Amino acid sequence: MIDDLIDSRLLIGKDSSEVKEILGSPELKDKQQNFWQYYAGTGTGFGFTDHQLIVKFANNKVIMLEHIKQQD
C-alpha cells in the first residue's frame, strides 16, 4: 500500500493541509527536518516488520516520500 502511494506520486507537490486531508494526522511532525511520519502497521513473514511512511516537505510542499521497514 505504501509503495503504491509512492509510485502514484499522488502527494508530490501537495501542501501540508492537503496531505492531512488525504492521510489524516501524522504520528510525528519534525518541524526542524521538515518531515511527517505515519505508522502504517506491522507485517509478518520471517518475523515482524513495522512499516512507516515518511513525507518530506520543502516550502510546505511534499518533495519526497519514503517507505521505512523496521524488522524485529
Biopython code that builds the backbone (N, CA, C, O; Angstrom):
import numpy as np
from Bio.PDB.StructureBuilder import StructureBuilder

atoms = [
    (1, "MET", "N", (0.813, -1.192, 0.000)),
    (1, "MET", "CA", (0.000, 0.000, 0.000)),
    (1, "MET", "C", (0.863, 1.265, 0.000)),
    (1, "MET", "O", (0.606, 2.194, -0.765)),
    (2, "ILE", "N", (1.885, 1.297, 0.859)),
    (2, "ILE", "CA", (2.774, 2.464, 0.889)),
    (2, "ILE", "C", (3.485, 2.613, -0.452)),
    (2, "ILE", "O", (3.576, 3.713, -0.998)),
    (3, "ASP", "N", (3.984, 1.501, -0.975)),
    (3, "ASP", "CA", (4.717, 1.567, -2.238)),
    (3, "ASP", "C", (3.810, 2.032, -3.377)),
    (3, "ASP", "O", (4.257, 2.760, -4.264)),
    (4, "ASP", "N", (2.544, 1.619, -3.360)),
    (4, "ASP", "CA", (1.595, 2.084, -4.372)),
    (4, "ASP", "C", (1.388, 3.596, -4.280)),
    (4, "ASP", "O", (1.317, 4.284, -5.298)),
    (5, "LEU", "N", (1.291, 4.103, -3.056)),
    (5, "LEU", "CA", (1.127, 5.539, -2.846)),
    (5, "LEU", "C", (2.355, 6.293, -3.359)),
    (5, "LEU", "O", (2.229, 7.331, -4.009)),
    (6, "ILE", "N", (3.524, 5.770, -3.064)),
    (6, "ILE", "CA", (4.763, 6.402, -3.530)),
    (6, "ILE", "C", (4.820, 6.375, -5.057)),
    (6, "ILE", "O", (5.106, 7.392, -5.689)),
    (7, "ASP", "N", (4.550, 5.216, -5.644)),
    (7, "ASP", "CA", (4.617, 5.071, -7.102)),
    (7, "ASP", "C", (3.613, 5.974, -7.826)),
    (7, "ASP", "O", (3.883, 6.443, -8.931)),
    (8, "SER", "N", (2.465, 6.213, -7.208)),
    (8, "SER", "CA", (1.432, 7.040, -7.854)),
    (8, "SER", "C", (1.808, 8.517, -7.887)),
    (8, "SER", "O", (1.272, 9.278, -8.692)),
    (9, "ARG", "N", (2.730, 8.926, -7.013)),
    (9, "ARG", "CA", (3.158, 10.334, -6.891)),
    (9, "ARG", "C", (1.994, 11.267, -6.540)),
    (9, "ARG", "O", (2.058, 12.470, -6.791)),
    (10, "LEU", "N", (0.944, 10.708, -5.965)),
    (10, "LEU", "CA", (-0.266, 11.452, -5.603)),
    (10, "LEU", "C", (0.024, 12.637, -4.685)),
    (10, "LEU", "O", (-0.594, 13.693, -4.821)),
    (11, "LEU", "N", (0.956, 12.471, -3.757)),
    (11, "LEU", "CA", (1.198, 13.510, -2.754)),
    (11, "LEU", "C", (2.255, 14.534, -3.162)),
    (11, "LEU", "O", (2.352, 15.595, -2.546)),
    (12, "ILE", "N", (3.039, 14.235, -4.180)),
    (12, "ILE", "CA", (4.114, 15.143, -4.588)),
    (12, "ILE", "C", (3.509, 16.487, -5.011)),
    (12, "ILE", "O", (2.604, 16.552, -5.842)),
    (13, "GLY", "N", (4.043, 17.555, -4.407)),
    (13, "GLY", "CA", (3.585, 18.909, -4.722)),
    (13, "GLY", "C", (2.412, 19.387, -3.872)),
    (13, "GLY", "O", (2.044, 20.560, -3.931)),
    (14, "LYS", "N", (1.826, 18.498, -3.090)),
    (14, "LYS", "CA", (0.696, 18.896, -2.236)),
    (14, "LYS", "C", (1.227, 19.606, -0.998)),
    (14, "LYS", "O", (2.342, 19.342, -0.550)),
    (15, "ASP", "N", (0.411, 20.515, -0.445)),
    (15, "ASP", "CA", (0.822, 21.191, 0.786)),
    (15, "ASP", "C", (0.394, 20.363, 2.000)),
    (15, "ASP", "O", (-0.305, 19.359, 1.865)),
    (16, "SER", "N", (0.817, 20.790, 3.164)),
    (16, "SER", "CA", (0.586, 20.004, 4.380)),
    (16, "SER", "C", (-0.899, 19.818, 4.694)),
    (16, "SER", "O", (-1.294, 18.764, 5.193)),
    (17, "SER", "N", (-1.714, 20.813, 4.414)),
    (17, "SER", "CA", (-3.148, 20.660, 4.684)),
    (17, "SER", "C", (-3.781, 19.628, 3.755)),
    (17, "SER", "O", (-4.681, 18.897, 4.169)),
    (18, "GLU", "N", (-3.328, 19.560, 2.518)),
    (18, "GLU", "CA", (-3.839, 18.558, 1.574)),
    (18, "GLU", "C", (-3.411, 17.153, 1.992)),
    (18, "GLU", "O", (-4.189, 16.204, 1.893)),
    (19, "VAL", "N", (-2.171, 17.027, 2.459)),
    (19, "VAL", "CA", (-1.685, 15.724, 2.929)),
    (19, "VAL", "C", (-2.500, 15.275, 4.130)),
    (19, "VAL", "O", (-2.907, 14.116, 4.215)),
    (20, "LYS", "N", (-2.739, 16.191, 5.056)),
    (20, "LYS", "CA", (-3.525, 15.863, 6.245)),
    (20, "LYS", "C", (-4.946, 15.457, 5.869)),
    (20, "LYS", "O", (-5.521, 14.576, 6.508)),
    (21, "GLU", "N", (-5.514, 16.075, 4.855)),
    (21, "GLU", "CA", (-6.857, 15.728, 4.395)),
    (21, "GLU", "C", (-6.888, 14.311, 3.805)),
    (21, "GLU", "O", (-7.869, 13.589, 3.977)),
    (22, "ILE", "N", (-5.828, 13.922, 3.121)),
    (22, "ILE", "CA", (-5.760, 12.609, 2.483)),
    (22, "ILE", "C", (-5.374, 11.513, 3.477)),
    (22, "ILE", "O", (-6.010, 10.460, 3.509)),
    (23, "LEU", "N", (-4.337, 11.749, 4.287)),
    (23, "LEU", "CA", (-3.785, 10.713, 5.168)),
    (23, "LEU", "C", (-4.179, 10.843, 6.638)),
    (23, "LEU", "O", (-3.994, 9.907, 7.416)),
    (24, "GLY", "N", (-4.714, 11.987, 7.014)),
    (24, "GLY", "CA", (-5.004, 12.222, 8.419)),
    (24, "GLY", "C", (-3.788, 12.808, 9.122)),
    (24, "GLY", "O", (-2.791, 13.151, 8.485)),
    (25, "SER", "N", (-3.882, 12.918, 10.432)),
    (25, "SER", "CA", (-2.791, 13.492, 11.218)),
    (25, "SER", "C", (-1.651, 12.485, 11.368)),
    (25, "SER", "O", (-1.895, 11.304, 11.619)),
    (26, "PRO", "N", (-0.416, 12.943, 11.216)),
    (26, "PRO", "CA", (0.726, 12.038, 11.368)),
    (26, "PRO", "C", (0.991, 11.723, 12.839)),
    (26, "PRO", "O", (0.565, 12.455, 13.733)),
    (27, "GLU", "N", (1.694, 10.630, 13.069)),
    (27, "GLU", "CA", (2.106, 10.281, 14.429)),
    (27, "GLU", "C", (3.230, 11.196, 14.911)),
    (27, "GLU", "O", (3.366, 11.444, 16.109)),
    (28, "LEU", "N", (4.030, 11.694, 13.975)),
    (28, "LEU", "CA", (5.163, 12.540, 14.323)),
    (28, "LEU", "C", (5.305, 13.646, 13.284)),
    (28, "LEU", "O", (5.232, 13.401, 12.080)),
    (29, "LYS", "N", (5.511, 14.872, 13.773)),
    (29, "LYS", "CA", (5.844, 16.008, 12.907)),
    (29, "LYS", "C", (7.203, 16.530, 13.359)),
    (29, "LYS", "O", (7.346, 16.983, 14.494)),
    (30, "ASP", "N", (8.190, 16.471, 12.491)),
    (30, "ASP", "CA", (9.515, 17.005, 12.796)),
    (30, "ASP", "C", (9.663, 18.319, 12.038)),
    (30, "ASP", "O", (9.932, 18.326, 10.837)),
    (31, "LYS", "N", (9.486, 19.422, 12.747)),
    (31, "LYS", "CA", (9.494, 20.735, 12.109)),
    (31, "LYS", "C", (10.900, 21.183, 11.715)),
    (31, "LYS", "O", (11.056, 21.955, 10.770)),
    (32, "GLN", "N", (11.929, 20.706, 12.430)),
    (32, "GLN", "CA", (13.293, 21.112, 12.092)),
    (32, "GLN", "C", (13.780, 20.453, 10.804)),
    (32, "GLN", "O", (14.463, 21.080, 9.994)),
    (33, "GLN", "N", (13.420, 19.172, 10.625)),
    (33, "GLN", "CA", (13.863, 18.471, 9.427)),
    (33, "GLN", "C", (12.766, 18.389, 8.368)),
    (33, "GLN", "O", (12.950, 17.768, 7.321)),
    (34, "ASN", "N", (11.627, 19.016, 8.646)),
    (34, "ASN", "CA", (10.523, 19.134, 7.691)),
    (34, "ASN", "C", (10.002, 17.803, 7.165)),
    (34, "ASN", "O", (9.907, 17.595, 5.956)),
    (35, "PHE", "N", (9.662, 16.896, 8.096)),
    (35, "PHE", "CA", (9.011, 15.679, 7.650)),
    (35, "PHE", "C", (7.923, 15.261, 8.628)),
    (35, "PHE", "O", (7.939, 15.619, 9.805)),
    (36, "TRP", "N", (6.980, 14.493, 8.099)),
    (36, "TRP", "CA", (5.922, 13.865, 8.889)),
    (36, "TRP", "C", (6.111, 12.369, 8.796)),
    (36, "TRP", "O", (6.564, 11.845, 7.778)),
    (37, "GLN", "N", (5.756, 11.683, 9.877)),
    (37, "GLN", "CA", (5.887, 10.226, 9.916)),
    (37, "GLN", "C", (4.537, 9.600, 10.228)),
    (37, "GLN", "O", (3.860, 9.994, 11.178)),
    (38, "TYR", "N", (4.154, 8.617, 9.413)),
    (38, "TYR", "CA", (2.918, 7.866, 9.602)),
    (38, "TYR", "C", (3.265, 6.409, 9.869)),
    (38, "TYR", "O", (4.053, 5.810, 9.138)),
    (39, "TYR", "N", (2.685, 5.847, 10.902)),
    (39, "TYR", "CA", (2.842, 4.422, 11.178)),
    (39, "TYR", "C", (1.820, 3.677, 10.332)),
    (39, "TYR", "O", (0.633, 4.002, 10.367)),
    (40, "ALA", "N", (2.267, 2.683, 9.573)),
    (40, "ALA", "CA", (1.381, 2.002, 8.632)),
    (40, "ALA", "C", (1.109, 0.553, 9.006)),
    (40, "ALA", "O", (0.521, -0.188, 8.218)),
    (41, "GLY", "N", (1.526, 0.141, 10.193)),
    (41, "GLY", "CA", (1.189, -1.209, 10.637)),
    (41, "GLY", "C", (2.365, -2.162, 10.614)),
    (41, "GLY", "O", (3.489, -1.793, 10.274)),
    (42, "THR", "N", (2.072, -3.401, 10.987)),
    (42, "THR", "CA", (3.064, -4.459, 11.087)),
    (42, "THR", "C", (2.710, -5.585, 10.137)),
    (42, "THR", "O", (1.563, -6.030, 10.084)),
    (43, "GLY", "N", (3.691, -6.039, 9.394)),
    (43, "GLY", "CA", (3.511, -7.187, 8.508)),
    (43, "GLY", "C", (4.292, -8.371, 9.047)),
    (43, "GLY", "O", (5.198, -8.216, 9.867)),
    (44, "THR", "N", (3.933, -9.544, 8.580)),
    (44, "THR", "CA", (4.631, -10.751, 9.029)),
    (44, "THR", "C", (5.307, -11.422, 7.849)),
    (44, "THR", "O", (5.115, -11.020, 6.701)),
    (45, "GLY", "N", (6.058, -12.393, 8.121)),
    (45, "GLY", "CA", (6.835, -13.157, 7.147)),
    (45, "GLY", "C", (7.797, -13.947, 7.997)),
    (45, "GLY", "O", (7.376, -14.809, 8.768)),
    (46, "PHE", "N", (9.062, -13.676, 7.875)),
    (46, "PHE", "CA", (10.056, -14.251, 8.781)),
    (46, "PHE", "C", (10.295, -13.223, 9.885)),
    (46, "PHE", "O", (11.262, -12.463, 9.828)),
    (47, "GLY", "N", (9.428, -13.198, 10.877)),
    (47, "GLY", "CA", (9.461, -12.181, 11.928)),
    (47, "GLY", "C", (8.445, -11.108, 11.618)),
    (47, "GLY", "O", (7.611, -11.256, 10.725)),
    (48, "PHE", "N", (8.527, -10.037, 12.360)),
    (48, "PHE", "CA", (7.596, -8.926, 12.176)),
    (48, "PHE", "C", (8.325, -7.729, 11.592)),
    (48, "PHE", "O", (9.483, -7.472, 11.920)),
    (49, "THR", "N", (7.632, -6.997, 10.718)),
    (49, "THR", "CA", (8.202, -5.803, 10.109)),
    (49, "THR", "C", (7.237, -4.644, 10.308)),
    (49, "THR", "O", (6.078, -4.712, 9.897)),
    (50, "ASP", "N", (7.722, -3.578, 10.941)),
    (50, "ASP", "CA", (6.931, -2.360, 11.100)),
    (50, "ASP", "C", (7.142, -1.492, 9.864)),
    (50, "ASP", "O", (8.264, -1.342, 9.381)),
    (51, "HIS", "N", (6.045, -0.921, 9.358)),
    (51, "HIS", "CA", (6.094, -0.089, 8.164)),
    (51, "HIS", "C", (5.730, 1.345, 8.525)),
    (51, "HIS", "O", (4.771, 1.597, 9.255)),
    (52, "GLN", "N", (6.519, 2.278, 7.996)),
    (52, "GLN", "CA", (6.264, 3.692, 8.230)),
    (52, "GLN", "C", (6.397, 4.445, 6.918)),
    (52, "GLN", "O", (7.207, 4.097, 6.059)),
    (53, "LEU", "N", (5.589, 5.480, 6.784)),
    (53, "LEU", "CA", (5.671, 6.375, 5.638)),
    (53, "LEU", "C", (6.242, 7.699, 6.123)),
    (53, "LEU", "O", (5.729, 8.304, 7.065)),
    (54, "ILE", "N", (7.307, 8.140, 5.468)),
    (54, "ILE", "CA", (7.908, 9.433, 5.753)),
    (54, "ILE", "C", (7.533, 10.377, 4.618)),
    (54, "ILE", "O", (7.759, 10.074, 3.446)),
    (55, "VAL", "N", (6.959, 11.524, 4.973)),
    (55, "VAL", "CA", (6.577, 12.550, 3.993)),
    (55, "VAL", "C", (7.482, 13.755, 4.234)),
    (55, "VAL", "O", (7.418, 14.388, 5.287)),
    (56, "LYS", "N", (8.322, 14.065, 3.252)),
    (56, "LYS", "CA", (9.275, 15.171, 3.391)),
    (56, "LYS", "C", (8.763, 16.398, 2.645)),
    (56, "LYS", "O", (8.258, 16.310, 1.525)),
    (57, "PHE", "N", (8.912, 17.552, 3.310)),
    (57, "PHE", "CA", (8.415, 18.824, 2.779)),
    (57, "PHE", "C", (9.559, 19.800, 2.516)),
    (57, "PHE", "O", (10.602, 19.749, 3.167)),
    (58, "ALA", "N", (9.342, 20.681, 1.557)),
    (58, "ALA", "CA", (10.183, 21.865, 1.342)),
    (58, "ALA", "C", (9.224, 22.981, 0.944)),
    (58, "ALA", "O", (8.396, 22.808, 0.049)),
    (59, "ASN", "N", (9.338, 24.113, 1.605)),
    (59, "ASN", "CA", (8.433, 25.246, 1.362)),
    (59, "ASN", "C", (6.964, 24.817, 1.450)),
    (59, "ASN", "O", (6.130, 25.248, 0.653)),
    (60, "ASN", "N", (6.668, 23.966, 2.426)),
    (60, "ASN", "CA", (5.318, 23.468, 2.715)),
    (60, "ASN", "C", (4.719, 22.618, 1.591)),
    (60, "ASN", "O", (3.501, 22.451, 1.534)),
    (61, "LYS", "N", (5.549, 22.082, 0.705)),
    (61, "LYS", "CA", (5.096, 21.193, -0.369)),
    (61, "LYS", "C", (5.830, 19.859, -0.255)),
    (61, "LYS", "O", (7.012, 19.825, 0.088)),
    (62, "VAL", "N", (5.132, 18.766, -0.541)),
    (62, "VAL", "CA", (5.754, 17.439, -0.495)),
    (62, "VAL", "C", (6.771, 17.326, -1.621)),
    (62, "VAL", "O", (6.467, 17.585, -2.785)),
    (63, "ILE", "N", (7.994, 16.930, -1.246)),
    (63, "ILE", "CA", (9.039, 16.743, -2.249)),
    (63, "ILE", "C", (9.472, 15.285, -2.359)),
    (63, "ILE", "O", (10.078, 14.889, -3.355)),
    (64, "MET", "N", (9.160, 14.474, -1.324)),
    (64, "MET", "CA", (9.633, 13.092, -1.343)),
    (64, "MET", "C", (8.846, 12.246, -0.354)),
    (64, "MET", "O", (8.447, 12.720, 0.710)),
    (65, "LEU", "N", (8.631, 10.998, -0.715)),
    (65, "LEU", "CA", (8.019, 10.014, 0.175)),
    (65, "LEU", "C", (8.989, 8.858, 0.343)),
    (65, "LEU", "O", (9.691, 8.487, -0.597)),
    (66, "GLU", "N", (9.028, 8.290, 1.539)),
    (66, "GLU", "CA", (9.941, 7.181, 1.815)),
    (66, "GLU", "C", (9.232, 6.110, 2.623)),
    (66, "GLU", "O", (8.502, 6.419, 3.566)),
    (67, "HIS", "N", (9.442, 4.852, 2.259)),
    (67, "HIS", "CA", (8.889, 3.705, 2.971)),
    (67, "HIS", "C", (9.989, 3.125, 3.850)),
    (67, "HIS", "O", (10.987, 2.607, 3.349)),
    (68, "ILE", "N", (9.802, 3.215, 5.159)),
    (68, "ILE", "CA", (10.770, 2.685, 6.123)),
    (68, "ILE", "C", (10.237, 1.343, 6.637)),
    (68, "ILE", "O", (9.084, 1.238, 7.055)),
    (69, "LYS", "N", (11.095, 0.327, 6.598)),
    (69, "LYS", "CA", (10.747, -1.009, 7.111)),
    (69, "LYS", "C", (11.718, -1.347, 8.232)),
    (69, "LYS", "O", (12.935, -1.354, 8.043)),
    (70, "GLN", "N", (11.152, -1.629, 9.411)),
    (70, "GLN", "CA", (11.984, -1.983, 10.569)),
    (70, "GLN", "C", (11.612, -3.373, 11.028)),
    (70, "GLN", "O", (10.479, -3.625, 11.440)),
    (71, "GLN", "N", (12.585, -4.282, 10.954)),
    (71, "GLN", "CA", (12.319, -5.657, 11.377)),
    (71, "GLN", "C", (12.669, -5.853, 12.837)),
    (71, "GLN", "O", (13.646, -5.307, 13.348)),
    (72, "ASP", "N", (11.834, -6.654, 13.496)),
    (72, "ASP", "CA", (12.097, -7.010, 14.903)),
    (72, "ASP", "C", (13.109, -8.115, 14.964)),
    (72, "ASP", "O", (13.470, -8.562, 16.053)),
]
sb = StructureBuilder()
sb.init_structure("model")
sb.init_model(0)
sb.init_chain("A")
sb.init_seg("    ")
for serial, (resi, resn, name, xyz) in enumerate(atoms, 1):
    if name == "N":
        sb.init_residue(resn, " ", resi, " ")
    sb.init_atom(name, np.array(xyz, "f"), 0.0, 1.0, " ", f" {name:<3s}", serial, name[0])
structure = sb.get_structure()
